[in-house]
Amino acid sequence: MNAPVFCEGIQHFGEKWLDFDTQAASPVIAAGQHGIADSSDSSAVYQTLLAADALRYLTLQVTGSKGSGHPGGYASSAEAHASLMMLGHTNIVTEVGHHAPGFYSSMFLDTSLEEMGIRTVADMMARFREKHGLLGHLSGAIPGLLAPAGPLGQGQHFAMAGALLHPGKLFPVTIGDGGMGEPYVLNSMMHFNTAYPEVTNFLPVLVWNGYSQEHHSMVSRMTNDEMVAYWKGHGFKNVVLVDAKEFDDTHQELPYVDSTQFSLGQRLAFTKAVLQGVDKASQSALNGTLTVFIIKQLKGAGVHTVGAKSHNLYPADTLDQPHIIAGLQRRALPPEAWQIVRDNLSRAGGGAAVKTVVTETELDIVAMPKLAMTEFKQGDKAVPATAMGALVAQMGKADPRYVVTNADGNEASAMKNINDALKVRHPTVDPLYNQEPNGQVYEPLNEDACAGLAAGLALFGSRSIWLSYESFAINGWPIIQTVTQAMAELRRKTPSIVCMFTAGALEQGRNGWTHQRPEIENFFAAMMRNGNVFPLFPCDANAMQVAYEYATDSVNKGMVIIASKSPLPVYMTLAESKQAMVNGAATIYESATGAGATVVFAVTGDMVLLPVFKAKDQLEAQGYRVRIVAAVNPRALYRPTDVAWDTVSQPDNGFMDDDHFNALFDGDALIAVSGGPSAPLEPVLLRTRAPKRDTFCWKRGETTASADEIMAFNGITAEAMTARVNALLK
């Protein structure tokens, strides 16, 4: 037959395999079917192997077209990935960003990439690793793909979030044996299973190929029994392992073997074992048993080389090179096989993934409720964290899917009111600790598990919030960064990922420097320029409530609230806070009189305002006029050209214009003050016209008896500020 149109660009075609006309006379997934009916059927096995080789071929040719990309790791998973698709389980995620070419190949074969104009293999090669094309690592913006993957050790969070939101659907997640070395992969699944024992409809698929990126993997020396025990030790009741070595008829010496070197009969026997194993594991997971499927096969099986050397291509590894040509010729299929594979995979799961997977539609969630805020009186003291906790409780009562996560514990952060209302999810009922099996508060002592579940739920369309001590947020932040970047390019709306970090450095005096790590605020500040990341610094309990509502009612953004858990003065009304949150900043104090120079304090934070107001008193006594401006939403204080706002999904172009900015920050001297690092105040320092300026901010931690003492250790005192103003202006 002539090659189908979608095959345009394929450089090598092969001959029909033995028994092709019998076993591949027609697609085993008929039109209207969801998947193969019988995993032991010989035609189903045969056509699954065709699909696996088609995926390998495309993976190698596409990466070879750019002399760039990663074919080897995915190649060792091909039979497992093909089996999942042929069985109709197409809500597949991965923690291995290096498997991107294989996942893109699967989306090409099921026709999903036609949504972005990729209709032929030539199109796919042209768009691979190009701007507005197929990213080097997985992106959830690619039609049919559920989630991003770049940093290792994150994909399991997306699978668990999908399983929680969609009972009855299977969410497989492929995991590399190199990625298993990440500290939290199995740990996070164990925690999740403790809190949600009934949610087992996610299926880790371990790709155990013996190698990581540049050497043998750290689990390569394990025996099969040891690997099974390892997973069972993390709570998995059913471990289904298929080892290619058991089917080897070519006498390969290594413990990890390449099944593509077997005779066709043994290749089919291995594929049958994988297909049946995946089917068994899938049914087990869907029926209430925590299950893992493990495929053990040499890295690089079926591509240009094997082992760690197959991991990635270099500029010299192009399609005209003999070793790439040889690899493609070994996997080349006849045109008839390509059509069979296309027919099967475009029908699997009920149709192309772009039309059927759960992330291709917006999840139906309850409308944002009207939150009953408490109007704290100006001049009184209130605890910002507690004020927000009351709203979190309301949100959880209104939205049954809402999940609150906190590894450090809500009570320790002055948010016991959250636990009182929503309950800590734990199988042990204990009223003393607000524990109930169906609670909405997820509190494993693992920042990655907490951040991961919250981020996964938000990406998959449901509201959540991750709460943490600021000092330990760095342990969960990587997946938040991944998800905010993914949200920036989504083709649909999804609730923002909302975080609130408290117990900042100024509140951690006696705990010492291990608990005084506000430097992460510089990370948030750098991400403001990404376009959809908003660090929020409410100056009091009223602004805190407004910040929570502002963040929770937004979409496709990373919202990070930083506030204290101590009683602090109230400076703004709720109405003033709402206006300030939209504008970016507001004046919370201005001298009524004074004949001297004007000093402007631009401040991010709440507790750090205490020495600022003391400095105000000293300066006014010397005749200065003082204006104190709370920069509650510094992203809005940038110029539009400073931020990539117009490159992101659901863009926000709310930036303060020059007239309003100058009205706030014009003065003879501007003093930027932060209880953390200075980077969040960059937009103010970039735009201010004040001829004199300086910064007071965090330097390093120390064990101290009070917030005043730790601020003094860092030079953040009223006396230092007053002296600096005098040095600048006199």
N, C-alpha and C positions, 0 to 999 in steps of 0.2 A: 504494500500500500504506500501511497505518498505520505510523507510526514505531515501530521496535523499542523495547522497554522501556528499554534502556540510553541511548537518545536523550532521555529525559526531562530537560528543562532546556535543550535546544538552542533558541535563540531565533529562528533563521532557517533555513529550508529553501529549497533552490533547485530549479530544473528539471533534468530529465535532460539530459545533454550529448548532442551529436550522436553517433549510433551506439552509444548506451548499451546498448540492448536486444541489440545484436549482440556488442559487446566486453565487456559485463559481464553476460551472461546467467547465468553461474555463476562462482563463485570460481576463479581460476586455480590456487590452491593447494588441491588436493582434500584431503578428510579423510585423515589418515595420511601426507600428504606433508610434506617438510621445507621445501620452497621451490619457487619456479617452476622449471620444467624447462628453459625456453629464454628467455634474456634478449632475444632478437630477436623473440619472438612478440608480435604486435600487441595481443592481449588482455592479456598480461603488462605491456606498456608502459602501456596504458590504465589498468589497475587500479593500477599503481604511482603514476601521477599522481593518481588518486582518493585513494590513501593519503596522498600528500604534501599535498593540499589539506585532507584531514580533519585531519591533524596541525596545519596552519596555523590552521584554523578553531578547533580546540579550544584551541590555544595563546593565540590572541587572546581568545576568550571567557572562558577561565579567568582570565587576567591582568586582563581588563576587569572581571570580577566583583568584584575587590578594588581596582581602580585602582592596581595594584601588580604588579611583576614585569617580565620582560624578554622580549618577543616577537620583537624584530627580528633578533637574531643567528641564532636558531634558524631563523627563516623562510627565510633564504637557504640553509640546509642541507637543507631538507625533502625535495627529490628524492633526495639522497644517502642520508639516513637511511631513507627509505621503501625505496630500492633495497636497502640492506643487509638490512633485515628481510624483504623479499620474496624475497631470495636465500637466506634461512635463516641469515644471520649475525647472531645476536641477542645475542652476548656483547659488547655495545657499551659502551664507556666514553667519557668526555669530559674535556677539561681546562677546559671552559667551564661554570662553574657557572651562568652566565646562561642557558644552554640548558635549565635545569631544567623550565620549563613544557612544552617540547616532548618531553622525555624522559618526563615524567609522562603526557603525552597518549599516547605510544606504549604505556606500561604500562596505561593505561586501555583502549586499543583492543584490546590482546591479552588482556585480562581479568585481568591480574596484580593490579590494584588492588582486585579483589574480596576479596583476602586481608585487606585492612584495612577492609572494609565499604564501599568505594566502588564502587557498581554502576551509577550513573547519572551523567550530566553534572551534574545538580543536586547530587549528592553530592560530585562532584569540586570544584565551585565552592565549596561550603560548607566543604570541608576544606583548600582551597588557602591556604597561608601562615597556617595556624592551628596552635596547639599540638596535638600528637599527630596532625597531619595531614600535608600535603605541604609540606615545608620550603621556604623561599624559594630556597635553592640545593640542589643535589643531595645526597642522603643515601643511603648504601648500605643504610640500614635500610628503605627503601621497597621493597616486594616487586618482585622482578625486576630491580632495579638493582644493578650490581656494585660500585660504588665511589662515594665522595663526590666533590664538585667544588665548590669555592668559590674559593680562591686560584687564580690562573691558573698554568699551567705545570706541573701535576702529573699530569694524566691519563695521559700517555705511560708513566709508571712502572707504573701498574696494568695497562696493556695488555701491557707487556713481561713483567711478573711472571706474568700469566695465560698468555701464550704459552710461557714457560719451563716452567710447571707442567703445561700441557695441550697437548702436541704434537698437531698435526692439527686443532685448533680455531682459528678465526680470531678475533682480538681487535681489532676496529676501535676507533680512538680519534679522535673529532672534535676538531680544533684550530682555534681562531679565529685569523684573521690578526692580531688584536690581541694574543692570547696568544703568538704567535710572537715578539713582542718581549721576552718573558721570556728571561733569559739562557741557560737551560740546556735548552730543549725539544729542539732538534735535536742539541745537543751530547751529551745523555744517550743519545739513540738511537744516535749514532755510536759512543760508548764501548761500549754494550751489544753492538752488532754486531761490534765488534772482538773482544770476549771470547766472545761466543756467536754466531758467524757462521752456525751452522746453525739458529738460532731466528729465523725471519723471519715467523712466523705472527701478526704484529701488523700492523695497517694504519692508519697515520696518514691521516686524511681532513681535509685542509685546507679550511676554509670561508673562501675568499678573497672577501670582500665589500666591501673597500675602506675600511671604517670600523671604528674601535674604539668606545669608549663615548661619547665626546663630540666626536670629530673624525675626520678621515681617518686611517686606520691608517698606521703607519710603513713599510709595504711596499706602499702603494697606488700608488706611482709605478713600481713594477717592471713591465717587460714580461713577457709570458708566457715568452719565452725566458730572461729573467733569473731568473724564479721557478724554472723547470725547472733551470737551472744551479745555483741556490742549493741545492736539494735534492740534486742530484747531487754537489755539493761536500761534502755531509755523508754521502756514501756510498750514497745511494739509487740503485740501478741502473735502476729502472723508475719513471718519473714519468708518471702518466696524468692529463692535465689536460683538463677539459671546460669551455669558456667559453660562457656563455649568449649572449654578444655575437654569436657565429657563427650563431645561429639567430633573431636579432632581425628581425622583419618590421614593426616599429613605428617604426623610425628613432630610437631613443633615443640621445641625444647623448653620454652619459657612457661611459667605458670599462667601467663596471660597469652591468649592465642587469637589469631585473626581468622574469623570464620569464613571470610571470603576466599580463603585458600583451600577450603574443604572441597570435596567432590560435591556436585549438585545435590546428590541424595542426602549427604550429611548437612549441607547448608539448609536444606528443607527440614531435616530433622531438628536442627537447632532452632530454626524459625518457628517450627511447630511448638517446641517447648517454650519459647518466648511468648508466642501468641497465647497459648493456653495458660502460661504462668501469669501473664498480664490480665487475662480474663478472670482467672481465679482471684488474683489480688484485688482487682477492681470490684468484684462482687463482694469480697470480704469487707473491703472498706465501705462500700455502700450499705452493708448490712450490719454495721455497728462494731466492727473490729478494727483496732488500730493496726494498719498493715503497711508493709513496705515491699516493693519489688526491686530486686537487684539483678542487673545484667552484668556479668563478668566477661569482658572481652577486651582484647588489646587495643590501646589507643591507636587511632589511625587506621583501623580495620577497613580496608577497601578503598583507601585513597592513594596518595602518591608515595607515602612512606609510613612507617609505624613508630610507636613510642613517642617520647617527648619531641622528637624531631618533626613529628607531623602536626605539632600544635599550631604553628602559624606559618604563613608564607611571607617571603621577603621579596623585595623588588625584582630579584633575578628569577623568582618562581612564576614565570608567566606561561601562557598557553602554548608558546612555541618551543618550550623546553622539553627535552626528551623524557624526563622523569614525570612531568605533568601529563604529557601526551600518553605515556604508558599507563599512568593511573586512570586516565579517562577511558582509554580503550578497554581496560580490564572491566570497567563498569558500564560500558556502552550497551544500550538496549535498542531493540528494533522499534520502528515507528509504532507498530501495533501495541507494543508493551507500554509505550508512553501514553497512548490513548486509553488503555485499560486503567493505568494508574490515575490519569486525570478523571476518568469517569467515577472510579471508586472514591477518590479523596474529595471530589466536589460534591458527592452525595453523603459522605460520612458525617455523622452528627446532625443530620437533617438538612445539610446544605453548607455552602461556603461559610467559613468561620465569621467572615465579615457580616453575615446575615444572622448568625445563630448564637455566637458565644455571648456570655452574660454582659460583658463590658461594651457591647455594641449598642446597647440601649441604656437610657438613664433609669436608675433604680427608682421605683416609686417610694418616696419617703414622705413622712408627715410634714405639713407646712410648718414653717418656723413659728413657734408660739410667741405671743406677746409676753415678754418677761416682766414680772413684777419686781421692779428695782426699789431699793431702799434709798431714800434721799437723805444722805448724811449731812448734818448741818455744818456749814463752813466754820472752821475754828475748832470744832470738836475733833476727837480722835476716833479712828476706826481701823480695823484690820483689812487691808485690801484682799488678801487671800480668802478670808472668811466671807467677805461680801460677794466675791465671785462664786464661792462654793454654793451659796444659796441659789444662784442662777443655774449652776450646773445641775443641781437637784431638780429644779423646775424643768430643765431641758430633758433630763432623763425620764421624768414622769410623763412628759408629753410625747416622747419618742421612745418606744420600747426597744428599738434597735440600738439606741445610743449606748456607747461603751466609754467608760472612763478608765484610763490606765495610769498606774503610778507605782513604780518600783520602790520608792522611798516611803510610801504610806501617806495617805491623806491627813491622818491625825497629826503626824509630825510636821505638816505644813499648814496647820491651823484651818484645815478643811474637813474636820470630822462631820460637819453637816452634810457633806456628800455621802459619806458612808451611812449616816443615820437614815438618809432618804432612799438611797439606791442599793445599799448592801454590797459587801465584798463577796465576790463569787468564789465559793469554796465548797467542796463536798461535805465538809464538817460543819454542821450547824452549831453556832456559838453566838448567842446574843451579846455577850460581853464584847466581842470583836465585830459585831454587825455582819457575821458570816451567814450566808445562805447559798444553797446550790444554784439559785437562779438570779443572783445579784448582777448588777450592771457595772460593778467596779472590779477591774482586773488588776491584781496586785502581786504578781510574782516578783521576786527580788532579782530582777533582770531588766536593765534598761532597754536592751535590744528587743526583748520579748514585748515590752510595753509599747515602745515606739513602733515596732513592727506591726503589731495588731492594729493600733490606731491608724497608722499610715495606710495599711492595706485596706482597712474598712473605708477610709476616705477615698482612696483611689478607685475602689469598686462601687462607690456611690452612696455610702452611708456616713452619718455624722459620728464623730468620735472626738476625744480630747486626750492628749498625752500630758500628764503632769509629772514634774520631776524637780528635784533639787537642781539648781543651776549648775552646781559643781560636777554633777554626774551626768548631765545631759549629753556630754560628748560621746558617751558610750552608746547612745541610741540615735544620735543625730545623723549618721550616714544614710540610713534608710529614709529619714525625713528629707534630706537633700535629694535623694533619688526620686522620691515621689513628687516633690515640688517641681523638679525639672520635668518629670513626666506630665504633671498637670499643665505645665506651660504649653504643651503641644497636643493635648487631647482634642479629639474631634467631638467632644460632648461636655456638658457641664457635670461637675461632681463637687460635693462639699469640700471646702478647703480643709487641709490638715491643720488643726489648731493645737498649739502647745502652750503650756503655761509653766514657767520656771520660777521657783521661789527659793527661799532660804539662801539668798545670795551671799556674796562674800562678806558684806557688812553685817550680816546677821550670824556669822559663823565664827566669832572671835575665839571662843574657848575650844572649838574643834580644830583650830589651826589651819595651816595652809592646805592640807589634804581636802578640806571642805571649802576652800576659798579659791575658786577657779572661774572667775567671771570672763576670762579671756575668750570664751566661746561667743560672747557678744560681738567680737570682731568678725567671727565667721558669719553671723547673721547680717552684720553690716555689709560685708562684702557681697552677700547674696541679694541685698536690696537692688543692686544694679542688674540682676537677672531679669527683673521685670514683674515677678509675681510673688516676691517675698517681702513681708511686712513685719519687722520687729516693732512691737508696741511697748511703750514705757509709760503706763498710767501713773500719774503723780499722786493719786490718792484713791480712797475706796470708791468714790463716785466714778472717777475715770476708769477704775478697774472694771466696774460693771459694764460701762459703755464699751470698753475694749473687748470684753467677752462677747457681747451682743454683735459688735461690729465684725469680729472674727468669725463667729459661728454662722452668721447670716451671709457670708461671702462664699464664692465658688472659685475653684481652680487656683487657689493660692496657698502659700505657706504663711500662716499667721503665728507669730511667736510673741507671747506676752511675758514680760519680766516685771515682777512685783514682789513686795515684801509680805511677810507673815507676822509683822509686828504692828501694834497700834501706832498710827501716824496721823498727823494733822490732815484735815480736809481743806482743800484750797478752792475747789470749783464745784458748782452745782452740776446736777445731771445734764441740764440743758447746755451749760457751758462746755461740759465734757464732750457731749455729742458733737458740738460744733468744732471743738479742738481736734477731735479724732479725724474728722473729715478734712479739716484744713491742714493738719499736721502739727500745729503748735498753738499755744495761747498764752497771753500774759496772765500770770496768777498774782502778780504784785507790781505796783508802780508807785514811786514816791509822789506824794501830793505837792511837795514843795522842794526847794533846793536850788541854790544859785550856781552850784559847781557843775563839773562835767557829768555827763550821763554814762553810767556803767550798766551794761546789759549782761545778765547771767543767762546763758542758754543751757538748760539742764535736762539730761535724761535720767530718770529714776525717781524714787520717792524718798527713801531715807536720807539720801545725800542732800536733799533740800534743807535739812536741819542746819548744817553749817552755812549754807548759802544765806538763809534768813538771818543768822547771827552776823554774817559779814555785812548784810544789808544794814543792820542796825549800826554797826561801827562806821560804815561809809556815810550813812546819812548824818551821823553825828559830826562828821568832818565836812558836811556841806554838799556831798555828791547827791545827784539824783540816781535812783536805782530802779531798774526794771528787771523782773525775774520772769523768764519765759520757759514754760514746760514744753519740751519737744516730745510730744506723746506719740507721734507717728512720723519719724524722721524721713521715711521714704517719700512722703508728700512734700518734703522740703527741698528735694533735689530739683534741678531743672529738667524738663522733659528729655532733653538730649543726653542727660547723664545716665538714663535708665533705658533698658531694652523693652520698654513697656509695650511697644507696638509690634513686637515679635511673638507675643504669647497669646494663648487662648484666653478668652474672656478678659481683654485688656482693661486696665485701669489707668487713665491718663489724668488723674486728679493730682495736680502739682500746684503749689502755691505760686501765684504770680509775683513779679518783682515789687509791685506797690505794697501788697500785703506783707511780703517778706521784709521789706525795708522798714515798714511801720513797726514790726516786731523787733527787729534786730539792729536797727541803726543806733549808733551811740558813739561816744568818744573812745570807749574801750569795750571789747566783748570778751567775757570770760566763759569758756565752755567747761561745764562741770559734769562729770559722770562718776557714779559709784563703781562702775566697771571700767572697761577700756574706753578709749576716746573715739574709735572708728564710727560708732553710730552718730556722732556729731559732725561727721565729715560734710554733709550737705550744708550745715550752717556755716562752717568755716570756709567752704568753697565760695559761698555767695555773700557773706557779710561785707559791708563797706566800711566797717569800723576800722579806723587807722591803726589801732592798737588791739592786740588780741593775745590770749594765752589759754592754756588748758590745764585743768586739774582733773586727774583721773587715777585709776587703780595702777599700782606698780607691782606689788607682790604681797603674799600672805604672811601671817605671823600669828602666833597664839596670843590672844589678848582677852581682857576681861569685859570689854564692852565695844559697842559699835563706835563710840567716840574714839576709843583707843586705837582701833584698827584704821579708822580714817586718819587719825593723827600720824600713825606709822607711815601712811601713804601720802602725807602732806596735804590732805584734804581737810583743812581747818579754816575757820573764819579769819583767824589771825593771818594765815598764809595768804588767803585771798585778798584781804585788805592791804597787806604789805605789797602784794604784786600789783594791785591797782595803783597804789601810790608810786611805785617804781615806774609804771608805764606812763602815768599822766603828770608826774611832777618832776 
